[in-house]
Amino acid sequence: MPKTILFVTGTRADFGKLKPLIARVATSDGFDHRIFATGMHMLARYGATVSEIVKSGFQNIYPYLNQDPFGSSGMDLALANTIQGLGHYVREFSPALIVVHGDRIEALAGATVGALQNVLVAHVEGGEVSGTVDELLRHATSKLSHVHFVANDDARNRLVQMGEDPRAIFVIGSPDIDVMLSDSLPSLEEVKSHYEIPYDEYCIFVYHPVTTELVGLEEKAAGMWESLLKSERNFVVIHPNNDSGSEILFRELTKHVANPRFRCLPSMRFEAFLTLLKHSRSIVGNSSAGIREAPVYGVPTINIGTRQSNRFAHTSIQNIPDEPAVILRALQNIPLHFAPSHHFGNGKSAELFMACLRSDALWNIRKQKQFCDVTSPLSRTVPAVPELSHNRSIDLSGNDQNRKKMAPQA
């Protein structure tokens, strides 16, 4: 009987991260995949990106609307609705493993349902830090999850500090890097034609609300747009997410959609966004793409404000306050491209993920979790997964001779 792996996705971003893992599961014997699509995927305002999941060719997609069409229900109500809907789904289809990603409420809902229904939960990219409520959601999701697929040793060590069992933490890198370093991305010409982007040189602008800093957000947003205008650069603008405060950002954005120097888009297919990022002059705003993806291509990042506080520091990332004069100065002095960074992996995540799924070590992890004190000898234990590595970290180079041969990625 194949093991059913249920992937929970709520945003264009987390689907991009999960997509390589879903594709590998879909082409591997002994496993079935299912996708619970909710959150921003279901909202026309954000591009109704559930259609991109369908276009990817995946089967068994369950769309679930967890909030009102404008995404203004409130994060707490959306969380409750997701738990209710996903709970019904899990009781009906009984997956062997629920896979969630990151720091969104949909991930927290998936981990909550799994913990309460005694279903194994795997959290992808736990152990990260940031400057907003996202960090609280991420750590809460980790504590409710049984298995952890992390990007690097830094994240692994944070989970150990949180009392997670080291034997349940596997370093596989960031899955989206599999896509970033593949040869399957569309050409820049295709992307510009499809999304009607007329610029030869452009920056990407993505700015999300900081839920703990909503006071004064309207003035901050107006100041940022003023800086963009004064820079006289071209910008591809991606709509903000649906966190609390998004209405304020949308009000300011709508004032500029007719300006020919701004190409405003509700969303983009993940592969198209990567191509656009790879060829951009810079990514500006407070999206995690400026911290996680842009350094892989050596693209300069102008990171504004506190949303990404305490995250990965790379020479390509310029952290600045949300002050118009400072933003304008940064836009007028964008450096050239930097050397690429592989801090978050080398494009082997899907292969390593499947090696874990095929190992007894993962399926023997207990669903009854216990706190693992850092003073215990167990805190220095490494995951015993012969297919991956006997070392402290999983080998990301792809040179492990003991790894089983995997099916080709779709």
C-alpha positions as CSV (number, residue, x, y, z in Angstrom):
1,M,0.0,0.0,0.0
2,P,1.6,3.4,-1.0
3,K,2.1,5.9,1.7
4,T,0.1,9.1,1.2
5,I,2.0,12.3,1.6
6,L,-0.2,15.4,2.1
7,F,1.3,18.8,1.2
8,V,-0.4,21.9,2.7
9,T,0.2,25.1,0.8
10,G,-1.3,28.6,1.3
11,T,0.8,30.9,-0.8
12,R,2.7,31.3,-4.1
13,A,5.9,31.3,-2.1
14,D,5.5,28.1,-0.1
15,F,4.2,26.2,-3.2
16,G,7.4,27.2,-5.0
17,K,9.4,25.7,-2.2
18,L,7.3,22.6,-1.9
19,K,7.0,22.0,-5.7
20,P,10.3,20.1,-6.2
21,L,9.4,17.8,-3.2
22,I,5.9,17.2,-4.6
23,A,7.3,16.4,-8.0
24,R,9.7,13.9,-6.6
25,V,7.0,12.1,-4.6
26,A,4.7,12.1,-7.6
27,T,7.3,10.1,-9.6
28,S,8.4,7.7,-6.9
29,D,7.1,4.2,-6.3
30,G,5.5,3.5,-3.0
31,F,4.1,7.0,-2.4
32,D,1.0,9.0,-3.4
33,H,0.8,12.7,-3.2
34,R,-2.2,14.9,-2.2
35,I,-2.3,18.7,-2.1
36,F,-4.4,20.8,0.2
37,A,-4.5,24.3,-1.4
38,T,-5.8,27.2,0.6
39,G,-5.0,30.7,1.7
40,M,-3.8,33.2,-1.0
41,H,-4.1,30.5,-3.6
42,M,-7.9,30.8,-3.5
43,L,-8.1,34.6,-3.8
44,A,-8.4,36.4,-7.1
45,R,-6.8,39.5,-5.6
46,Y,-3.6,37.5,-5.3
47,G,-3.7,35.9,-8.6
48,A,-5.9,32.8,-7.8
49,T,-2.6,30.8,-7.9
50,V,-4.4,27.5,-7.3
51,S,-4.5,27.5,-11.1
52,E,-0.7,27.3,-11.1
53,I,-0.9,24.2,-9.0
54,V,-3.3,22.6,-11.5
55,K,-1.1,23.6,-14.4
56,S,1.9,21.9,-12.8
57,G,0.3,18.6,-13.6
58,F,-0.2,17.4,-10.0
59,Q,-3.2,15.2,-9.1
60,N,-5.4,15.0,-6.1
61,I,-5.6,18.8,-5.5
62,Y,-8.2,19.9,-2.9
63,P,-8.9,23.7,-3.0
64,Y,-10.3,25.1,0.2
65,L,-11.3,28.7,0.8
66,N,-10.3,29.7,4.4
67,Q,-11.1,33.4,4.3
68,D,-13.3,36.0,2.6
69,P,-12.4,37.0,-1.0
70,F,-10.5,40.1,0.1
71,G,-8.4,38.3,2.7
72,S,-9.6,40.7,5.4
73,S,-11.1,38.1,7.8
74,G,-8.2,38.4,10.2
75,M,-5.3,35.9,10.6
76,D,-6.8,34.3,13.6
77,L,-10.1,33.5,11.9
78,A,-8.3,32.2,8.8
79,L,-6.2,30.0,11.0
80,A,-9.3,28.6,12.7
81,N,-11.1,28.0,9.4
82,T,-8.0,26.2,8.0
83,I,-7.8,23.9,11.0
84,Q,-11.5,23.1,10.6
85,G,-11.3,22.4,6.9
86,L,-8.0,20.5,7.0
87,G,-9.2,18.5,10.0
88,H,-12.2,17.2,8.0
89,Y,-9.9,16.4,5.1
90,V,-7.4,14.4,7.2
91,R,-10.1,12.4,8.8
92,E,-11.4,11.5,5.4
93,F,-8.2,10.6,3.6
94,S,-5.8,9.5,6.5
95,P,-2.4,10.6,5.1
96,A,0.7,8.9,6.5
97,L,2.6,12.2,6.6
98,I,1.5,15.9,6.5
99,V,4.2,18.2,5.0
100,V,4.0,21.9,5.8
101,H,6.4,24.8,5.0
102,G,7.7,27.9,6.7
103,D,5.9,30.4,8.9
104,R,2.4,31.0,7.5
105,I,-0.9,30.3,9.4
106,E,-1.6,27.4,7.0
107,A,1.6,25.7,8.1
108,L,0.6,26.1,11.7
109,A,-2.9,24.7,10.9
110,G,-1.3,21.7,9.3
111,A,0.9,21.0,12.2
112,T,-2.0,21.5,14.7
113,V,-4.2,19.1,12.8
114,G,-1.5,16.5,12.6
115,A,-0.6,16.7,16.3
116,L,-4.2,16.4,17.4
117,Q,-5.1,13.6,15.0
118,N,-1.9,11.6,15.7
119,V,-0.6,12.0,12.1
120,L,3.2,12.4,11.5
121,V,4.0,16.1,10.5
122,A,7.1,17.2,8.7
123,H,8.1,20.9,8.8
124,V,10.2,22.2,5.9
125,E,12.6,25.1,6.8
126,G,12.0,25.4,10.5
127,G,14.6,26.9,12.7
128,E,14.8,30.2,10.8
129,V,14.5,33.6,12.4
130,S,12.8,36.8,11.3
131,G,11.6,40.1,12.7
132,T,7.8,39.7,12.8
133,V,5.0,37.5,14.0
134,D,6.2,35.0,11.3
135,E,8.9,33.9,13.6
136,L,6.4,33.0,16.4
137,L,4.3,31.1,13.8
138,R,7.4,29.2,12.5
139,H,8.6,28.2,16.0
140,A,5.1,27.1,17.0
141,T,4.8,25.0,13.9
142,S,8.1,23.4,14.7
143,K,7.0,22.5,18.2
144,L,3.9,20.8,16.8
145,S,5.8,18.9,14.1
146,H,7.6,15.6,14.5
147,V,10.1,15.7,11.6
148,H,12.2,18.7,10.5
149,F,13.7,19.3,7.0
150,V,16.0,22.3,7.5
151,A,18.1,24.3,5.2
152,N,21.4,24.3,7.1
153,D,23.2,23.6,10.3
154,D,22.3,27.0,11.7
155,A,18.6,26.1,11.5
156,R,19.3,22.6,12.9
157,N,21.1,24.0,15.9
158,R,18.2,26.4,16.7
159,L,15.8,23.5,16.7
160,V,18.1,21.6,19.1
161,Q,18.0,24.6,21.4
162,M,14.2,24.5,21.2
163,G,14.3,21.0,22.6
164,E,13.7,19.1,19.3
165,D,15.1,15.6,19.0
166,P,18.2,15.8,16.8
167,R,17.4,12.4,15.3
168,A,14.3,13.9,13.7
169,I,16.2,16.9,12.1
170,F,17.5,16.4,8.6
171,V,19.5,19.0,6.7
172,I,18.4,19.0,3.1
173,G,18.9,22.6,2.0
174,S,16.2,24.9,0.7
175,P,14.0,23.1,-1.9
176,D,13.5,26.1,-4.1
177,I,17.2,26.1,-4.9
178,D,16.6,22.9,-6.9
179,V,14.5,24.9,-9.2
180,M,16.8,28.0,-9.2
181,L,19.8,25.9,-10.3
182,S,17.9,23.8,-12.8
183,D,17.9,24.3,-16.6
184,S,14.1,24.3,-16.8
185,L,13.5,28.0,-16.1
186,P,11.7,30.0,-18.8
187,S,13.8,32.6,-20.8
188,L,13.6,36.2,-19.8
189,E,12.0,37.0,-23.2
190,E,9.2,34.5,-22.5
191,V,8.6,36.0,-19.0
192,K,8.6,39.6,-20.2
193,S,6.2,38.7,-23.1
194,H,3.8,36.7,-20.9
195,Y,3.6,39.3,-18.2
196,E,3.8,42.3,-20.5
197,I,7.0,43.7,-18.9
198,P,8.4,46.4,-21.3
199,Y,11.7,47.2,-19.5
200,D,15.2,46.4,-20.5
201,E,16.4,47.2,-17.0
202,Y,14.2,47.0,-13.9
203,C,14.1,46.3,-10.2
204,I,11.6,44.1,-8.4
205,F,9.6,45.7,-5.6
206,V,7.8,43.5,-3.0
207,Y,6.7,44.9,0.3
208,H,4.5,43.1,2.8
209,P,2.9,44.5,6.0
210,V,4.7,44.0,9.3
211,T,1.8,42.9,11.5
212,T,3.4,44.2,14.7
213,E,4.1,47.6,13.2
214,L,0.8,48.7,11.7
215,V,0.8,52.1,13.3
216,G,2.2,54.5,10.8
217,L,2.2,52.0,8.0
218,E,0.2,54.4,5.7
219,E,2.9,57.0,6.0
220,K,5.7,54.5,5.5
221,A,4.1,53.1,2.4
222,A,3.6,56.6,0.9
223,G,7.3,57.4,1.7
224,M,8.5,54.3,-0.1
225,W,6.5,55.0,-3.2
226,E,7.8,58.5,-3.2
227,S,11.3,57.1,-3.2
228,L,10.6,54.7,-6.0
229,L,9.2,57.6,-8.1
230,K,12.2,59.9,-7.4
231,S,14.7,57.1,-8.3
232,E,13.4,57.2,-11.9
233,R,14.0,53.5,-12.2
234,N,11.6,50.9,-13.6
235,F,9.9,48.5,-11.2
236,V,8.0,45.2,-11.5
237,V,5.7,45.4,-8.4
238,I,4.3,42.2,-6.9
239,H,1.3,42.6,-4.7
240,P,1.8,42.2,-0.9
241,N,0.6,39.1,0.9
242,N,-2.7,39.0,2.8
243,D,-1.4,39.6,6.3
244,S,-3.1,42.2,8.5
245,G,-2.3,45.6,7.1
246,S,-2.4,44.6,3.5
247,E,-5.4,46.9,2.8
248,I,-3.2,49.9,3.7
249,L,-0.6,48.8,1.2
250,F,-3.1,48.1,-1.5
251,R,-4.6,51.6,-1.2
252,E,-1.2,53.2,-1.8
253,L,-0.4,50.7,-4.6
254,T,-3.5,51.6,-6.6
255,K,-2.4,55.2,-6.8
256,H,0.5,54.2,-9.1
257,V,-0.8,51.3,-11.3
258,A,-1.2,53.7,-14.2
259,N,2.4,54.9,-14.1
260,P,4.4,53.4,-17.0
261,R,7.4,52.9,-14.8
262,F,5.5,50.4,-12.6
263,R,4.3,47.1,-13.9
264,C,2.0,45.8,-11.1
265,L,1.2,42.1,-10.9
266,P,-0.9,40.2,-8.3
267,S,1.4,37.2,-8.6
268,M,3.8,35.3,-10.9
269,R,4.5,31.7,-11.5
270,F,7.4,30.8,-9.3
271,E,9.7,29.8,-12.2
272,A,8.9,33.0,-14.0
273,F,9.6,35.0,-10.9
274,L,13.0,33.3,-10.6
275,T,13.9,34.2,-14.1
276,L,12.8,37.8,-13.5
277,L,14.9,37.9,-10.3
278,K,18.0,36.4,-11.9
279,H,18.1,39.2,-14.5
280,S,16.9,42.1,-12.3
281,R,19.0,45.1,-11.2
282,S,17.9,44.6,-7.6
283,I,15.1,43.3,-5.4
284,V,13.7,46.0,-3.2
285,G,11.3,45.8,-0.2
286,N,11.0,43.3,2.6
287,S,10.3,39.9,1.0
288,S,12.2,36.9,2.1
289,A,13.1,36.4,-1.6
290,G,15.7,39.2,-1.1
291,I,17.3,37.2,1.7
292,R,16.9,33.6,0.5
293,E,16.8,33.6,-3.3
294,A,18.5,36.8,-4.5
295,P,21.9,35.8,-3.0
296,V,21.9,32.5,-4.9
297,Y,22.0,34.6,-8.1
298,G,24.2,37.3,-6.6
299,V,21.4,39.9,-7.2
300,P,21.7,43.0,-4.9
301,T,19.0,43.3,-2.2
302,I,17.7,46.5,-0.7
303,N,16.0,45.2,2.4
304,I,13.7,47.8,4.0
305,G,12.6,47.8,7.6
306,T,12.4,45.1,10.3
307,R,10.5,42.2,8.6
308,Q,13.7,40.2,7.9
309,S,15.6,41.2,11.1
310,N,18.2,38.7,12.3
311,R,18.1,36.6,9.1
312,F,21.0,35.6,6.9
313,A,23.5,38.4,6.3
314,H,25.3,38.4,2.9
315,T,27.3,41.0,1.2
316,S,24.6,41.4,-1.5
317,I,22.0,42.4,1.1
318,Q,21.8,46.0,2.2
319,N,19.6,46.5,5.3
320,I,18.1,50.0,5.6
321,P,15.4,51.7,7.7
322,D,12.1,52.6,6.1
323,E,13.0,56.3,5.6
324,P,12.4,57.9,2.2
325,A,15.7,59.6,2.0
326,V,17.7,56.5,2.9
327,I,15.6,54.3,0.4
328,L,16.2,56.8,-2.4
329,R,19.9,56.9,-1.7
330,A,20.1,53.1,-1.8
331,L,18.2,53.1,-5.1
332,Q,20.6,55.6,-6.6
333,N,23.6,53.6,-5.6
334,I,22.8,50.0,-6.4
335,P,26.0,47.9,-6.6
336,L,26.8,45.5,-9.3
337,H,26.1,41.7,-8.9
338,F,27.8,39.7,-6.2
339,A,29.3,36.2,-6.1
340,P,26.5,33.7,-5.5
341,S,25.9,32.2,-2.1
342,H,25.1,28.5,-1.4
343,H,24.4,29.0,2.3
344,F,20.9,27.4,1.9
345,G,21.9,24.4,-0.3
346,N,23.2,23.3,-3.7
347,G,20.0,22.0,-5.4
348,K,19.8,18.5,-4.0
349,S,16.9,19.0,-1.6
350,A,14.3,16.8,-3.4
351,E,16.8,13.9,-3.7
352,L,17.6,14.1,0.0
353,F,14.0,14.5,1.0
354,M,13.1,11.3,-0.9
355,A,16.0,9.5,0.7
356,C,14.5,10.4,4.1
357,L,11.1,9.2,3.1
358,R,12.5,5.8,2.0
359,S,14.4,5.3,5.3
360,D,13.1,3.5,8.3
361,A,14.6,6.3,10.5
362,L,11.8,8.7,9.5
363,W,8.9,6.4,9.9
364,N,10.2,5.2,13.3
365,I,10.0,8.7,14.7
366,R,7.6,8.7,17.6
367,K,4.4,10.8,17.4
368,Q,4.5,11.3,21.1
369,K,7.1,14.0,21.3
370,Q,9.3,14.8,24.3
371,F,11.5,17.7,25.1
372,C,15.1,16.9,24.4
373,D,17.2,18.9,26.8
374,V,20.4,20.4,25.4
375,T,22.4,19.1,28.4
376,S,21.5,15.5,27.4
377,P,23.9,13.4,25.4
378,L,21.0,12.8,23.0
379,S,21.2,16.5,21.9
380,R,24.5,15.7,20.1
381,T,23.0,12.7,18.3
382,V,22.9,12.8,14.5
383,P,20.1,11.3,12.3
384,A,20.9,7.7,11.5
385,V,19.8,7.6,7.9
386,P,22.3,5.4,6.0
387,E,21.1,6.7,2.6
388,L,22.1,10.2,3.4
389,S,25.1,10.5,5.6
390,H,26.7,9.4,8.8
391,N,28.1,12.9,9.3
392,R,26.6,15.7,11.4
393,S,25.0,17.2,8.3
394,I,23.5,15.6,5.2
395,D,26.0,15.9,2.3
396,L,24.6,18.5,-0.1
397,S,27.2,17.8,-2.7
398,G,25.5,14.8,-4.2
399,N,28.6,12.7,-3.7
400,D,27.3,10.3,-1.1
401,Q,28.0,6.8,-2.5
402,N,25.6,5.2,0.0
403,R,22.6,7.1,-1.3
404,K,20.0,5.1,-3.1
405,K,19.4,6.0,-6.7
406,M,16.3,8.2,-7.0
407,A,13.8,8.5,-9.8
408,P,14.3,11.5,-12.0
409,Q,12.6,14.7,-11.0
410,A,9.5,15.8,-12.9
